[in-house]
Amino acid sequence: SVPESAESLTEVDVDVLVVDEIAEGVTVVPVTALVAVGDGTYTVQTVDATGATQFVAVEPGMFDDGVVEVSGIPAGTQVVVPA
């Protein structure tokens, strides 16, 4: 039998997405470091040892708690995070 509280939801469309993956050994950056490019891709602005910056294409993956998994830069790369 359906509980009374659920009966009132019989005509409601609901989409549920459950993610139960855990990413280990990945490179993450703050979500705010991602820069959207007009063609639908993303970059981050990296900083090298001399202080020079450049934009590098990255592929975002899973995200949580203000950080996003990225591929395209090695672990330890410094990135610019806008204030």
Buried (B, 14 or more C-beta within 10 A) or exposed (E): EEEEEEEEEEEEEEEEEEEEEEEEEEBBBBBBBBBEEEEEEBBBBBEEEEEEEEEBEBEBBEBEEEBBBBEBBEEEBBBBEEE
